[in-house]
Amino acid sequence: MRFLGINAIFHDPAAALVIDGEIVAAAEEERFSRRKHGKRPVPFSAWELPEQAAAWCLRQGGLRPDDLDGVAYSYDPALVRPGLAGLDERWEDLRTTYARRAPAFLATAVPGLDPDQVRFVPHHIAHAASAGLAAPYRESAVLVCDGRGEAVSHLAGHYRDGELTVLASQELPHSLGLMYEEVTEHLGFLRSSDEYKVMALAAYGVPRHLPELRELIYATGDGGFRVEPIDWAAYAKRREGGEGVWAPEHADLAASVQARLEEVLLDLARWLHDRTSARYLTMAGGVALNCVANTRLLAEGPFADIWIQPAAGDSGTALGGALHLARAHGENVAPMPGADLGRGWRDEELAAWLDVARVAYDRPDDLAGAVAAELAADRIVAWFQGRSEYGPRALGRRSLLAHPGRAGNTERLNAVKGREQFRPIAPMVLAERAAEIFSRGPVSSPYMLFVHDVRPEWRDRIPAVVHVDGTARIQTVERSRDPLLARMLEEFEVRTGLPVVVNTSLNTAGRPMVDDPRDALECFGSAPVDVLVLGSFLVRRRAVVGT
């Protein structure tokens, strides 16, 4: 059977396709439209649909819209309850109206789609399915925390043999995600977008406001929590958006909020484990992208292991909705094969793009060795390989690579990308070498969703990837999954003695990650990147025609 999943209601519109229980394709609309996050999370954007992502998923699956057995829309307007405290009813009415009409909107956006095939899947059920059904476990506890769904902001449940039992949820306006969004905005960043910047800034501060925040943000002992109204200005002056300077008071507030988030998540996880006795925890929702909190959950929580769906934010509900419908129709759902579920191109197609762009290029006999040599010479490499990633992390498909042994490369890459200088950059490492260099956190971390302590003897050797608190958010590379990437890492170590390479996303500030060859060429042409690797082809800056 064939099921298409759609996320559109808040932000990060996306589509996903599941055929006979297998995940065939998944992509975010931003990769096609080149508009960061696809749209802003405002009620009057609820009608905007992932038209291009949905059309591509169908092409990837070789389907017409009328071939589908069902379409999942990851929001159920019937669950919206009027009068929820803290919500503007005028805007909620507009959002709910758009959601109710989603089947008709989809039929217009995807010609040939039958609106009667559209099924509303509750937002947090879709989140839960994107974790519990996509994970490599037959049984797991599942924890979803985000800003909000229809009427709740959290779900705690138990998956066993594909069936979900919901054990707890938290009614709005209490929301850990919205709380984190509020402090993001107060600190001068873009809410529903820049929360990861608060997490990075927290490492520079001291959590001196924890006692007060413990009175305002707390678990209730029944699987839920409370977030009382908070006057953020009482802890730090509001920092206006666009200001380049932050003060210690801002870092201290970030550190305090981050620490309290971790404590409450631990309380929720312990409650969930007491109810399920599950060995494994699966997670989704925007809060699950907080890799510092994830690591503390793994280190101090009761679960033996934690699996987090790599597109844990709202884009992942497209996948979860499709998986939920597949399971509801009796399909046996296969685990997620990896995050590389987006678009890809054959070498002959890539060569045609290079020819049209009038770019001189080479096709090295040993691409891994050639790239390793460029990196060893301290050149920045734009790396474009295979199918693009689903989710916000660059995982060796659309990446910027650099030498980790040059301390100045942190500032250099942040300048290339137009990012704040307090933000860290990440390392990739072969899975079998990770434990030599990094401690704490899982040995296998293919999706960059945990942080690890850099062992003291390595901190001076790979300074570019060591955050101010001595940690790094690593990506482990498996030879069986990424043989070319693995060979490049080996060749880099031969030349430098370092088994680690810097990996950050291939994009510049305010732009989505590069997705297609045109994006890669435009990024290479506009940013001070030394080398572009496009499939089997290598382009050097000095070789651009006309320079």
C-alpha positions, 0 to 999 in steps of 0.5 A, spaced: 500 500 500 502 507 498 501 512 503 503 520 502 504 524 509 504 531 509 506 536 514 503 543 513 500 546 519 505 550 523 512 550 520 517 546 516 512 543 511 514 537 508 512 530 505 514 523 505 512 517 502 511 510 505 510 504 500 509 497 503 511 499 509 518 502 507 520 509 507 521 511 500 522 518 500 522 524 505 523 531 503 522 538 506 519 544 502 524 549 504 529 545 499 525 546 493 523 553 495 529 555 498 525 559 503 528 557 510 523 553 514 518 553 508 514 559 511 513 562 518 509 559 523 503 564 523 496 562 522 495 565 516 500 561 513 497 554 514 494 554 507 501 553 504 503 546 502 509 542 501 507 542 493 514 541 490 516 536 496 509 532 495 510 532 487 517 529 488 516 524 493 510 521 488 515 521 482 521 518 486 516 512 488 513 512 480 506 514 483 500 518 480 496 521 486 490 517 484 495 511 486 495 513 493 491 509 498 491 514 503 494 521 505 496 523 512 495 530 514 499 531 521 494 535 524 487 534 526 482 540 527 477 536 531 481 536 537 482 543 537 479 546 543 476 553 544 478 557 550 485 554 551 488 559 555 494 563 552 492 562 545 489 568 541 482 565 539 482 569 532 488 566 530 486 559 532 479 560 528 483 561 522 488 556 523 483 551 524 479 553 518 485 552 514 486 545 517 479 543 516 479 545 508 486 541 507 483 536 503 481 541 498 487 545 498 491 538 497 487 536 491 488 543 488 496 543 490 497 536 487 492 535 481 489 528 481 489 527 488 482 525 491 481 529 497 477 523 500 483 519 501 486 525 506 486 523 513 487 527 519 492 524 524 493 528 531 500 532 531 503 528 537 501 521 534 504 523 528 510 525 532 510 519 536 509 514 530 515 518 526 520 515 532 516 509 535 515 506 528 521 508 525 526 506 530 530 499 530 526 497 536 519 493 536 518 496 543 520 502 546 517 508 550 516 514 546 516 521 549 514 527 544 515 534 546 514 540 542 511 547 542 504 545 541 499 541 537 492 541 537 491 542 544 497 539 547 504 540 547 507 533 549 505 526 549 508 520 553 507 513 550 509 506 549 510 502 543 509 495 542 509 491 536 507 497 532 501 499 537 501 505 541 498 506 548 498 513 550 500 514 557 500 522 558 499 528 555 500 536 557 494 540 555 496 547 553 498 553 554 503 549 558 509 547 553 516 546 554 517 548 547 514 554 547 517 556 553 524 555 550 521 559 544 520 565 548 527 565 551 529 565 544 526 571 542 527 575 548 535 573 547 534 576 540 534 570 536 528 568 531 523 564 535 521 557 532 528 557 528 534 559 532 533 555 539 539 551 537 543 558 538 540 558 545 543 551 546 550 554 544 550 560 548 548 556 554 555 553 554 558 560 556 553 562 562 552 560 569 545 557 571 544 562 576 537 562 575 535 555 576 532 556 583 527 561 581 526 557 574 525 551 578 519 554 582 516 556 575 517 550 570 516 543 574 514 536 573 507 534 576 508 527 578 503 524 573 507 525 567 505 532 565 508 539 567 507 546 568 510 552 565 508 558 569 508 565 566 515 568 566 518 575 566 524 574 562 526 581 563 527 580 570 533 575 569 536 579 563 535 585 559 531 583 552 536 583 546 533 586 540 534 582 534 540 583 529 544 585 535 551 582 534 553 583 542 551 579 547 552 580 555 554 575 560 547 576 563 544 573 556 548 567 557 546 566 564 539 566 562 540 561 556 544 556 561 539 557 566 533 555 562 537 549 558 539 546 565 531 547 567 529 544 561 534 538 562 531 537 569 524 537 567 525 532 561 529 527 566 523 527 571 518 526 565 523 520 562 523 517 569 516 517 570 515 514 563 520 508 565 516 507 571 510 506 567 513 502 561 519 498 564 521 499 557 529 498 555 529 503 550 526 510 549 524 513 542 523 521 541 521 526 537 518 533 537 522 540 536 525 539 543 528 532 541 533 536 537 536 539 543 542 534 543 545 537 550 538 535 553 538 528 549 545 527 552 543 528 559 537 524 558 542 518 556 547 519 561 542 520 567 536 517 565 533 510 566 533 508 559 539 503 556 539 507 549 535 513 546 533 513 539 531 520 536 528 521 529 533 525 525 527 530 522 525 530 529 521 537 528 515 538 525 517 536 518 518 529 521 510 529 522 510 528 515 513 521 515 510 519 522 503 521 519 504 516 513 507 511 517 501 511 522 496 510 516 500 504 514 500 501 520 493 502 521 492 499 515 495 493 517 502 494 514 508 491 517 513 498 518 520 497 516 525 501 521 528 508 518 534 506 513 537 513 514 536 520 513 538 520 506 531 520 503 531 526 499 533 528 492 540 525 488 543 525 481 547 521 477 554 523 475 552 524 468 547 529 470 552 532 475 557 533 469 551 536 465 550 541 470 557 543 471 558 543 463 552 548 463 555 552 468 561 553 464 566 550 470 572 546 469 572 540 473 576 534 474 574 527 475 580 524 480 581 516 480 581 517 487 576 522 490 577 520 497 584 521 497 584 528 493 579 531 498 583 529 503 589 532 500 585 539 499 583 538 507 590 537 509 592 543 506 587 547 510 582 548 504 574 548 505 571 543 501 563 543 499 561 536 499 555 534 495 554 526 495 548 522 494 541 523 496 540 529 501 538 529 508 531 529 511 532 534 517 536 539 519 543 536 520 548 535 515 550 528 515 555 527 509 551 528 504 550 536 503 556 538 508 562 543 508 568 540 510 575 543 514 581 541 518 579 540 525 586 541 527 586 549 525 583 553 531 582 558 526 577 554 522 571 555 527 571 563 526 573 562 519 567 557 517 562 561 521 564 567 517 563 563 511 556 561 513 555 568 516 553 565 523 555 568 530 562 566 532 559 563 539 556 557 535 560 551 535 562 546 529 561 539 529 566 533 527 565 527 523 569 520 525 569 513 523 564 509 528 570 505 530 574 510 532 569 515 536 571 512 543 578 513 542 577 521 542 570 522 545 567 520 551 560 520 554 554 520 549 553 514 545 558 511 541 554 510 535 551 517 533 550 517 526 545 523 526 548 528 530 543 528 536 548 528 542 554 531 545 560 528 547 566 530 551 572 531 547 578 527 551 583 532 554 589 529 550 585 530 544 582 537 545 589 541 543 589 536 537 582 538 534 581 545 537 576 547 531 571 542 533 571 543 541 566 547 544 567 552 550 565 547 555 569 541 552 564 538 548 563 536 541 556 534 537 559 528 533 557 524 527 559 517 527 560 514 520 559 507 518 563 504 513 557 500 510 553 506 510 558 511 507 564 507 504 566 514 500 566 518 506 569 513 511 575 512 506 576 520 506 577 520 513 582 514 513 586 518 507 585 525 511 588 521 517 594 518 513 596 525 511 595 529 518 594 524 524 587 526 525 581 521 524 576 527 525 574 532 519 570 538 521 562 537 518 557 543 518 551 544 513 552 546 506 549 553 506 550 560 508 546 564 513 538 565 512 538 559 507 536 552 507 541 547 506 544 546 499 539 540 496 540 540 488 546 541 483 544 549 482 544 550 489 551 547 490 554 551 484 550 558 487 553 557 494 560 555 491 560 561 487 558 566 492 562 564 498 569 563 500 569 556 499 576 553 496 573 546 493 566 543 490 565 536 490 559 534 486 558 527 486 565 524 482 567 531 480 572 536 483 572 543 482 577 548 485 576 555 486 582 557 481 579 553 476 572 556 475 572 559 468 573 566 467 577 567 473 
